[in-house]
Every structure is written in C-alpha cells, then in structure tokens.
Amino acid sequence: MLKTIRYTLAFESQLLIGTTASLPGIYDRITTLDDNGLPYVPASSIRGRVKDAIRTFLRTNAASWQQFLVCAGQDPPVTKDDNENDFSYCIETTKKPPCPLCRIFGAPGGLKQGFSFSGVYYPENTTALLKETFGSEPSDLTNASLVRRVRNKHDEKLRRAREDHLFADGVAELMASLEGTIRETPVHLSYNDDIKAFNYRLLFLGMRLTTELGATRNRGYGNCILHPTNGDWIDEIEELINEWQKTKG
C-alpha cells in the first residue's frame, strides 16, 4: 500500500514565489496564486527546496558526501567551468540500487522519483472562512493576501534606479498554515525495507531542514517551518542535525 506524508507549512514572514503574471498598474510581479486567488507554494518549489536541504546536509556533514554514495549527477555545478564536466546520474551508470537522491527525487534518463510532491494550499475550511470574510471572488482574496513591496533595478551609469526601473512586487501575507502531501510512488515499493526506511529518514531530514522558500530570500521572505502531521520526527534526525551544526561552527 502506498503511503502518504501529510504536513503543514507555517510561514514566519511574507512569501514571494514570483511568476511571470502581474496586475498591470499595481504589481509587476506577484507570488503564485491558486484558482481562488490565494497564494500557494507549487510542488516544484517544495520538491526543489527539500532536495537542496538534503544535498547541503550530505555535502557538509562530517560523515561526507561519499559515505552516502551520492552520484556525481546530483552534485550541482559550483562554477561555470563545472557545467562543462560530465556529471552522470545513476541511471547512466546502471548503479543498483541508485543513490539516495536519485531514489527519492528521480533523475534524467528514465529514473522515476520515489515520492510525488503536491502543491501546498490553504485547507478547504480556511479557504471557506476567508471567502466569508473578504469576498468569494478571486480578486477579493488576492487583494486581501498581497502587500506591495518596491524593488529597484540599479543603473550602473547613473548609480541609482532610473524612473522607469521602479517596480513593485505583490508579496503574500499568509493568514494561516498551508497543507500539502508527499506520496510514495510504485517505484519506491520496488526497494527493500532497509532502503525504504533510509529514504524516509532522509526525506524527513530534508523536510526538517527546509526553513525558507521562494525568491529574494536575502530580504527575509519565505521563512517557514515544515512539519508532518501524521508522524513524528525520528530522534536520530535531531542528533544528525546537531552534529552537522557543530561541524559548521
């Protein structure tokens, strides 16, 4: 039977996952909005941030990246020259079983992911309450959710922002926690119990270490806490994190 991890995503600051969409005359760029006009986090953003958290942990942990036998393809380029190197994935080297990151998130070449990530949305009861409070039209909920934040594009010659380089972002003010799921796929069932347990342990670790989402993180957007609602943290995860933080100084 395929398992599902359910979790809540609580934000401690405003959120900006920018899209190409805009509200002419009001916002040049807005955070992602669902069909109701409410902000949400796309599945790709959650998946990418959890993967990056795991990858950072494995690379900087005292136990070393090599101990976990992570393939070269999962190690992102550090410099432009690295882009020219041949980073092969497990599927290309017929490695069995594939490395942890390939098992969990899949890889180019046909290796499918072991877990499927959903987008993260307001719960239905919260959405209903917001509609009662602010109005049922998407524009009503968008106006209640977004705040205006100015961003400037610096002109090197003028040493300031030109008048036509003044922009405004629609940044989301989250009014409640969001909810999402991570579902086990049939591919994951093909691994033995020890490997599956290790994969779950690593996935929960990545969720625990995911503390920010979205764009312009250096401006303090998207600080968050991600926590499963149908399972407890494995005690060993906290021990691993403590060890990792000590090695970072």
C-alpha positions in Angstrom: 0.0 0.0 0.0 1.4 3.4 -1.0 1.9 5.7 2.0 1.2 9.5 2.2 3.1 12.0 4.3 0.8 14.9 5.2 2.3 18.1 6.5 1.7 21.7 7.4 3.7 24.7 6.2 3.7 27.7 8.5 5.3 30.9 7.5 7.1 33.3 9.8 7.5 36.0 7.2 6.0 37.1 3.9 6.2 34.9 0.9 7.3 35.6 -2.7 7.4 32.8 -5.3 7.4 35.1 -8.3 5.6 34.3 -11.5 5.5 36.0 -14.9 2.0 37.1 -14.1 1.2 40.6 -13.0 -1.6 43.0 -12.1 -1.0 46.0 -14.5 -0.7 49.3 -12.7 -0.5 47.6 -9.3 2.1 44.8 -9.3 4.9 44.0 -11.8 5.3 40.6 -10.3 3.1 38.6 -7.9 3.6 35.4 -5.9 1.9 32.3 -7.2 -1.9 32.2 -6.8 -4.4 29.3 -7.0 -7.7 29.3 -8.7 -9.3 31.0 -5.7 -6.8 33.9 -5.9 -5.0 32.8 -2.8 -1.2 32.3 -2.5 0.2 28.8 -2.6 3.5 27.0 -3.0 4.0 25.0 -6.2 5.0 21.4 -5.9 8.3 22.1 -7.8 9.3 24.7 -5.2 8.7 22.3 -2.2 10.4 19.5 -4.0 13.4 21.6 -5.0 13.9 23.1 -1.6 13.7 19.8 0.3 16.1 18.2 -2.2 18.5 21.1 -1.8 18.3 20.8 2.0 19.2 17.1 1.9 22.0 17.8 -0.6 23.5 20.5 1.5 23.4 18.3 4.6 25.0 15.4 2.9 27.7 17.5 1.3 28.7 19.3 4.6 28.1 16.6 7.1 31.2 15.2 8.8 30.2 11.7 7.5 30.9 13.1 4.0 29.0 13.0 0.7 30.8 9.9 -0.4 29.6 7.8 2.5 26.1 8.1 1.1 27.3 7.1 -2.3 25.5 10.0 -4.0 26.2 10.1 -7.7 28.0 13.0 -9.4 24.9 14.0 -11.3 23.2 15.1 -8.1 26.0 17.4 -7.2 25.2 20.8 -8.8 27.9 22.8 -10.6 29.9 25.1 -8.3 31.4 27.2 -11.0 30.7 27.9 -14.7 33.5 25.6 -15.6 31.8 22.7 -13.8 28.9 22.9 -16.3 31.3 21.6 -18.9 32.1 18.5 -16.9 30.3 15.2 -17.4 28.1 14.7 -14.4 26.5 11.2 -14.8 23.4 10.0 -13.0 22.8 6.5 -11.5 20.6 5.6 -14.5 23.5 6.3 -16.9 26.0 4.1 -14.9 23.4 1.3 -14.2 24.2 1.6 -10.5 21.9 -0.6 -8.4 20.4 0.4 -6.2 20.5 4.1 -7.3 21.9 6.7 -4.9 19.6 8.2 -2.2 18.8 11.4 -4.1 18.1 9.6 -7.3 15.8 7.1 -5.4 13.8 9.9 -3.8 13.7 12.6 -6.5 14.4 10.7 -9.7 16.9 11.6 -12.4 17.2 12.4 -16.1 17.4 9.3 -18.3 14.3 7.5 -17.1 14.8 7.0 -13.4 11.4 8.0 -11.9 11.0 9.6 -8.5 10.2 7.5 -5.4 8.0 10.3 -4.0 5.4 12.6 -5.6 5.1 16.1 -4.2 1.8 18.1 -4.2 1.4 21.9 -4.2 0.8 23.4 -0.7 -2.5 25.2 -0.3 -4.8 26.7 2.3 -7.1 24.0 3.8 -10.6 24.0 2.5 -12.2 25.2 5.7 -9.7 28.1 5.9 -10.4 29.0 2.3 -14.2 29.0 3.0 -13.6 31.3 6.0 -11.5 33.7 4.0 -14.2 33.9 1.4 -16.8 34.7 4.0 -14.5 37.4 5.4 -13.1 39.1 2.3 -15.4 38.0 -0.5 -15.8 35.0 -2.8 -14.2 36.5 -5.9 -10.5 35.6 -6.6 -9.7 39.4 -6.8 -11.1 39.9 -3.3 -8.9 37.2 -1.9 -5.9 38.4 -3.9 -6.3 41.9 -2.6 -6.5 40.7 1.0 -3.5 38.4 0.6 -0.9 40.6 -1.2 1.1 43.6 0.0 3.1 46.0 -2.1 6.9 45.8 -1.9 9.1 48.1 -4.1 12.1 46.7 -5.9 14.6 48.7 -7.9 16.9 47.8 -10.8 20.1 49.7 -10.3 21.6 51.6 -13.2 25.4 51.4 -13.1 25.9 54.6 -15.0 23.5 56.7 -13.0 24.4 54.9 -9.8 20.8 54.8 -8.9 17.5 53.4 -10.2 16.1 55.1 -13.2 12.5 56.2 -13.1 11.4 53.5 -15.5 13.2 50.9 -13.4 11.0 51.2 -10.4 8.9 48.1 -9.8 6.5 46.6 -7.2 6.1 43.0 -6.1 2.9 41.5 -4.8 4.2 39.7 -1.7 1.9 37.3 0.1 0.8 37.8 3.7 0.0 34.2 4.8 -3.1 34.3 7.1 -2.9 30.6 8.1 -0.7 27.5 7.7 -0.8 25.7 4.3 -1.2 22.0 3.8 0.5 19.6 1.4 1.3 15.9 0.8 4.2 13.8 -0.3 3.1 10.5 -1.7 5.0 7.3 -2.1 5.1 6.1 -5.8 5.0 2.5 -7.0 8.7 2.9 -7.9 9.6 3.2 -4.2 7.9 -0.1 -3.4 10.5 -1.9 -5.5 13.2 -1.2 -3.0 13.8 -3.4 0.0 12.7 -2.4 3.5 16.1 -1.2 4.7 16.5 1.1 1.7 12.9 2.4 2.0 13.4 3.2 5.7 16.6 5.0 4.9 14.8 7.0 2.1 12.1 8.0 4.5 14.7 9.1 7.1 16.5 11.2 4.6 13.2 12.7 3.3 12.1 13.7 6.8 15.5 15.2 7.4 15.2 17.4 4.3 11.7 18.5 5.5 13.1 19.3 8.9 15.9 21.4 7.4 13.7 23.3 5.0 13.3 26.7 6.6 12.8 29.1 3.7 11.0 29.1 0.4 10.6 31.5 -2.6 12.6 34.2 -4.2 14.7 37.1 -2.8 15.4 35.1 0.4 18.1 37.6 1.3 15.3 40.1 2.0 13.8 37.8 4.6 10.9 36.4 2.6 9.6 32.9 3.0 10.9 31.9 6.4 8.9 28.8 7.3 8.5 25.7 9.4 7.5 22.4 7.7 6.2 19.7 9.9 4.4 16.3 9.2 1.0 15.9 10.7 0.9 12.1 10.5 4.2 11.1 12.0 6.9 12.1 14.5 10.5 13.1 13.8 12.9 10.3 14.2 15.1 11.1 17.2 18.2 10.3 15.2 17.4 13.1 12.8 17.8 15.7 15.5 21.1 14.1 16.6 22.3 14.3 13.0 21.3 17.9 12.7 23.1 18.8 16.0 26.3 17.0 14.8 26.0 18.8 11.4 25.6 22.2 13.0 28.6 21.6 15.2 30.8 20.8 12.2 29.6 24.1 10.6 30.8 26.0 13.6 
